[in-house]
Amino acid sequence: MHKGFIPGILSVLFMGCTFFPAEREYTVVLPALSGEYDFIESWDVEVLSFQNGLTDFSVQEDRREFTLKSGREEELIVLATPRGPAGFSLKPAALYLDGLSGDSGYLSFESGPAGAVLRRVYLEGGDLRLFNVSRFFREFTREETESPWFLDLDGLVRYIGQGEMALYRIRVSPLFALVAEGEDEWISDDTFLGMGIPPRLPAGRHRFYDPVLSRIREIMIREDGAVSDITYSVKNR
């Protein structure tokens, strides 16, 4: 009388395997670039899995999307860096994937700094498995500033790594006035700044490209506000 019961249960269990596959496939859409960035040749993609580490690959500029496969419970941070000639690149776009928002996602430059911060935390030995990545991405993009890259990214890396992260830690870095003036043809590696040299920048390395004369300009600002400004040609590189 009970002989048909157990096979029935097994049948349901086996059928369940088709509803809950071991792998998930994502379609990831690259962000659009405006006309001044027509010198971009490819995208360097990095995929950070909290379970399996960091992998990377390249996508040609004319591609608008690509596919990723991961474990069903795997969390991913995706960064895509636009690459131009002579080693010049733009700051990356980023995306967080946890499978809760469907099987597709859109990389955004607004999320780029959040992804870059968590990548640094991971590379410095931090454990992100219990960190609320989704909320971090969400709160990060709410901060109003000329560019999200102006936020105190070094401080965030430190606080997250030490387990001392709080919302009030997301704040703008001190900005320093620049005495050097730049021509309009300089294009920033920060897509939020676009054309020209901005009047104020935070400490750090800031790169600009002149596609007409094939030049790269690097402005380095120290924590005390001291500035070094170097321009070099990349025609023969």
N, C-alpha and C positions, 0 to 999 in steps of 0.2 A: 504494500500500500504506500510505503514511503519511497519506493525506488525512483519515482519520477520527480521527487522534491529536490534532492541534492543536485542532479544535473541542471535543474531549473535555476538554482542559485548560481552555479558555476557559469551558466550561460549569461546571466545578468552581469556577473563580475567581468567576464571576458568582453562583453559589450561595453562595459564601462571604460575599458582601456582605449577605445576609440573616441570616447568623449573627453578624456583627460590625457592627451598625448604627453610624452616625456619632454618634448621640445616645443618651444614657441617660436614663431617666425614673425619678425617685425619688418615693416616697410618704413624706412627712415628717409624723410624728405629734407634736402639741403635748402638753406635760406637763399633767397634771391639777392644778387648783388647789383647795385646801380651801375650806370654806364661808365663812371670814372674808374671802375675796377676791371675794365676789360683786359687788363694785362695778367689777370689771374689764370694760371695754367692747370692747376689741379687742387685737390683737397687731400690733406693728410688726416686720416681718421684714426682716432684712438678709442678703444672700447675697454672700459674698466669694469670688470666683473668682481663683485665682492667675494665671490667663491673661487674664481679661477684666474684672477690677476689681470694684467694689461696685455692687449694685443693691438696691432696696428696694421693698416693697409692704406693704399692710395686710390682715389677716385678721380677720374678725369673731369675737367671743368664743365664739359658739355652734358654730364650726367645730372639729373635733377633728383635722383633718389637711389637708394641701394637697400639691400636686404640683409638682416642680421638674424642668426639663429642662436637661441640660448635655451638653457634649462627652464622648465616651466616656473620654478620658484626663484629663478636667478634675477638679481637686481643689476642694472647696467647704468653706467654713466657714459655717454657718448660725446666726444669732442671732435670737431671738424675744423681744421686750420686751412684757410685758403693760401696757396703757395703761388708766388710770382717768380719773376726772373732773378737770377743772381742771389738766391737765398732770402729774398725779401718775402715776408709773409704777413698776413693780417692776424689780429687776435682772434681766437677761436669762437665758434658757436658751440652750444652744448644742449644736452637733452638728458633727462632722467627717465628710465624705463623700468617699470616694476610689474607690468602685465595687468594692472588694475584699470588702465585707461584705454584698453583696446590694443590692437595689434599694429598700430601705426603711430608715428610720432614726428614732430617737426622740430628740427634743430633751430635754435634762435641765438642771435648775438646777445640778446638781453641776458640769457642764462649762461653765457660764456664764462664770466668771472666765477660764478658759483661752481661750475664744473671744474675750472682750473684750480680753484682752492681745494676741492675735495681730492683731485688728482694728486696735488702736492702732499696733502695729509696722508694719503695712502702710500706714496713713495717714501715718505719719512717714517713709515712704520705704524701709522695710526690705524685703528680698527673702526671701520664705518658700519659694521653689520647692525649695530644697535642705534646708530645715529638716524635721526629723522630727516632723511635726505629730501623727501618730497616737500616738507615744510620749509627747509632751508632754501631750496630753489624758489619756492613761492614767495617767501618773505624777502629774499634777496632782490627780486625784481621790483618790489614795491618801493624801494628806497629812491627818493627823488634826487637826482644829481645829473650834471651835464653828461657824464659817462659812468656806467657802473664800474668801469676799471679805475675810477678815482676813489673807490672805497678802500678801506684799510685791509687789503687782502693778506698782507703778511701777519697782521694781528689775528685775523680770522683763522689762518692756518695754525697759529700758535694756540689759540683758545680751544679750537676743536680738538687738536692733538692732545691737549691737557685735560679734556673733558669739562671745560669751563665756558662752553658756548651759551650765550644768551642773546636775545633779540637786540638789546641795546649795544651789543658789540658791533653791529652792522652800522658803520658810520664812515663819513667821508674823511679821507686823509687830508692833512694840511696841503694847501696849494701855494705854489711859488710863482711870482710874476716873472715873466721872461723879458729881458731887455733886447734879445735878438729878435729881429723882425724877419718874417719869411715871405717868399713870393707865394702867390695863390696856387701855383702849379704843384706844390708839395701835397702829397696825399698821405694822410696818417695811417698807421697800421691799426688804429682804433676806428672802426666804422662809425662810431658815434660822433667823431670829430670831423670826418670828411676831409674837405680841402683846406689848405692853409695851415699855418702854425698858430695854435691857440695862445691867448695871452697869459694863461696860467696852467700849470701842470703840477701833479704830485711828484714826490721823489721817485726815482726809478729811471729806467731806460725807455726812451720814446723814439720810434723809428718812423721815417717819412720817405716816400719814394717820388721821384720826378720821372714819369714815363717818357717825357719829351726828350730830355737830355740824358736819360739813363743814369740817374744819380740817386744815391741813398744818403740821407741825413740822419745822424744819430745825436739826440740831445740827452745827455745824462745829467740828472739832478740828484745831488746828495741830500742826506737828511738835514744838513744845515743850510740847504738852499743854494749851495755853490753849483754852477752850471758849466758843463763842457759841451761844445757844439762842433761836431765834425761832419764834413761833407766829403764824399768820395764817389768817383765815377765807377760804374759797373759795366761799361760798354764791352770791355775785353775779358770779362770774368766768366 
